[in-house]
Amino acid sequence: MDVRSLPGLILLLFVLTVSSCGGGSSSTPQPPQPPPPPPPPSADFTLSATSPTVSIQQGGAQQFQTIQANPVNGFTGSIKLMITGLPAGATTMPSGPLSIFVSGPQAQVNAFQLAASQTTPIGTTTVSVTGTSGTTAHTSSFSLTFTQAAPFII
């Protein structure tokens, strides 16, 4: 390498270095952007039994229970109800599937009857009513007491 070409080589290296770093121009840093707003809350519902306790006499008159669904955050839709915890001899009417349809901001209800045969065990149990709509499910419980049938007198 000839010493006379050394200044040209240094100049060439300087130009290549400055070009590869963005041409030597400066840019003004941008302020950080605020985070996006959180998503709106999901539509939901609450479920409650209107009577915390129900008492039925073996083979006696039927009693009613009412389940109330309250929409939250604009919930609308059908809520399928499933009743669990009834002992042998206890039944609900209607016996088929129950549901509550919510179409606006007001609470909606569904009432069903509870009955006990003469052989339903005496005592208290917890009955659960689970309401499901899509992947959302909520449960409400109430106490159900069965009392001894009145003696039969002629």
C-alpha positions as CSV (number, residue, x, y, z in Angstrom):
1,M,0.0,0.0,0.0
2,D,1.3,3.4,-0.9
3,V,1.5,6.0,1.9
4,R,0.1,8.6,-0.5
5,S,-3.2,6.8,-0.7
6,L,-3.7,6.6,3.1
7,P,-5.5,10.0,3.4
8,G,-8.0,8.9,0.7
9,L,-8.6,5.6,2.5
10,I,-9.3,7.3,5.8
11,L,-11.7,9.7,4.1
12,L,-13.5,6.7,2.4
13,L,-13.8,4.9,5.8
14,F,-15.2,8.1,7.4
15,V,-17.8,8.5,4.7
16,L,-18.8,4.8,4.9
17,T,-19.0,5.0,8.7
18,V,-21.2,8.1,8.8
19,S,-23.5,6.8,6.0
20,S,-24.1,3.5,7.8
21,C,-25.1,5.4,11.0
22,G,-27.9,7.3,9.4
23,G,-26.0,9.9,7.6
24,G,-25.1,11.9,10.6
25,S,-28.5,13.6,10.9
26,S,-30.1,13.8,14.3
27,S,-33.8,13.2,15.0
28,T,-36.0,14.5,17.8
29,P,-37.0,11.7,20.2
30,Q,-40.8,11.2,20.3
31,P,-42.6,11.3,23.7
32,P,-43.9,7.9,25.0
33,Q,-47.4,7.1,23.9
34,P,-50.0,6.6,26.7
35,P,-51.2,3.0,27.2
36,P,-54.4,2.1,25.5
37,P,-57.6,2.4,27.6
38,P,-58.7,-0.9,29.4
39,P,-61.3,-2.9,27.6
40,P,-64.9,-2.3,28.8
41,P,-66.1,-4.7,31.5
42,S,-67.7,-7.9,30.3
43,A,-71.5,-8.3,30.3
44,D,-72.5,-10.5,33.2
45,F,-75.4,-11.3,35.5
46,T,-76.0,-12.1,39.2
47,L,-78.3,-14.8,40.4
48,S,-80.3,-15.0,43.7
49,A,-83.0,-17.0,45.3
50,T,-85.6,-14.6,46.6
51,S,-86.4,-16.8,49.7
52,P,-83.3,-17.9,51.7
53,T,-85.3,-20.7,53.3
54,V,-88.3,-22.9,52.2
55,S,-90.1,-25.4,54.3
56,I,-92.3,-28.2,53.0
57,Q,-94.3,-30.8,54.9
58,Q,-94.0,-34.4,53.6
59,G,-96.8,-35.0,51.2
60,G,-98.2,-31.5,52.0
61,A,-98.8,-28.4,49.9
62,Q,-96.3,-27.3,47.4
63,Q,-94.1,-24.3,48.0
64,F,-92.7,-21.8,45.5
65,Q,-89.2,-20.5,45.1
66,T,-88.3,-17.7,42.8
67,I,-84.9,-17.2,41.2
68,Q,-83.9,-13.7,40.1
69,A,-81.4,-12.7,37.5
70,N,-80.0,-9.2,37.5
71,P,-78.1,-8.0,34.4
72,V,-74.7,-6.4,34.8
73,N,-72.8,-4.3,32.3
74,G,-75.5,-4.6,29.6
75,F,-76.0,-8.4,29.8
76,T,-78.8,-9.7,27.6
77,G,-79.6,-13.3,26.8
78,S,-80.9,-16.6,28.0
79,I,-79.8,-18.1,31.3
80,K,-80.3,-21.9,31.7
81,L,-81.1,-22.9,35.3
82,M,-80.0,-26.2,36.8
83,I,-81.3,-27.3,40.3
84,T,-79.2,-29.6,42.4
85,G,-79.3,-31.0,45.9
86,L,-82.8,-32.2,46.1
87,P,-83.2,-35.4,48.2
88,A,-85.1,-38.5,47.1
89,G,-88.8,-37.8,47.0
90,A,-88.5,-34.1,46.4
91,T,-89.4,-32.7,43.0
92,T,-89.7,-29.4,41.1
93,M,-92.4,-28.3,38.8
94,P,-92.0,-27.8,36.0
95,S,-89.6,-30.8,36.0
96,G,-88.0,-29.9,32.7
97,P,-85.4,-27.3,32.0
98,L,-85.9,-23.9,33.5
99,S,-84.5,-20.6,32.1
100,I,-84.6,-16.9,32.5
101,F,-84.5,-14.5,29.5
102,V,-83.0,-11.1,30.1
103,S,-83.7,-8.5,27.4
104,G,-83.0,-5.2,29.1
105,P,-81.7,-3.6,32.2
106,Q,-84.4,-4.9,34.6
107,A,-84.1,-8.0,36.7
108,Q,-86.0,-11.0,35.5
109,V,-87.4,-14.0,37.5
110,N,-88.5,-17.5,37.1
111,A,-90.6,-19.3,39.8
112,F,-90.9,-23.0,40.3
113,Q,-92.7,-25.2,42.7
114,L,-91.1,-27.6,45.2
115,A,-92.9,-30.7,46.5
116,A,-92.1,-33.5,48.9
117,S,-93.6,-37.0,48.8
118,Q,-94.5,-38.9,52.0
119,T,-91.1,-40.6,51.9
120,T,-88.9,-37.6,51.5
121,P,-86.4,-37.7,54.4
122,I,-87.2,-35.2,57.3
123,G,-84.4,-32.6,57.7
124,T,-82.7,-29.6,56.0
125,T,-80.7,-29.6,52.9
126,T,-79.0,-27.0,50.7
127,V,-80.4,-26.6,47.2
128,S,-78.3,-24.9,44.6
129,V,-79.5,-23.2,41.4
130,T,-76.8,-22.7,38.8
131,G,-77.5,-20.2,36.0
132,T,-75.4,-20.6,32.8
133,S,-75.2,-18.4,29.8
134,G,-72.4,-19.2,27.4
135,T,-69.2,-19.6,29.5
136,T,-70.6,-17.5,32.4
137,A,-72.1,-19.4,35.3
138,H,-73.3,-18.3,38.8
139,T,-74.9,-20.2,41.6
140,S,-77.3,-19.2,44.3
141,S,-78.3,-21.5,47.1
142,F,-81.2,-21.7,49.6
143,S,-82.1,-23.9,52.6
144,L,-84.9,-26.4,52.1
145,T,-86.5,-28.0,55.2
146,F,-88.7,-31.1,55.1
147,T,-91.0,-31.5,58.1
148,Q,-93.0,-34.6,59.2
149,A,-96.4,-35.1,57.6
150,A,-99.4,-34.4,59.8
151,P,-101.0,-37.5,61.2
152,F,-103.9,-38.9,59.2
153,I,-107.1,-38.9,61.4
154,I,-110.5,-40.2,60.4
